[in-house]
Amino acid sequence: MDTKKILGKKIQEYRKRAKLTQERLAEIIGMDTISLSKIETGRNYPTSDNLSKIAEVLKVKVYELFVDDNLKSNEELLGQINAMLADISADNKKLHVVYSTLLSL
């Protein structure tokens, strides 16, 4: 399963545990329901600001929203992370997003 789908599934799972509708969560974080639906279905990523807000409302750490139930080994994860970082190393904006996301963990 790709990262967007894992993230969406986890947000949906934690939202339901919190007994919140999509409409209510979207309202609390200042997002429209259609955008939240696209995130939960794995079609879009939230902005880093909205991701932080979602985690705060759902009372979870940001990293918990990315944890796949079928965990990979540390070596596999580090290899994939390094490959992704190499791919975006020339894109200053993307590197800042990654940096900000890591700081929020």
PyMOL commands that set and color helices and strands:
alter all, ss='L'
color gray80, all
select helices_A, chain A and resi 3-17+22-29+33-40+48-58+62-66+74-88+92-103
alter helices_A, ss='H'
color red, helices_A
deselect
rebuild
show_as cartoon
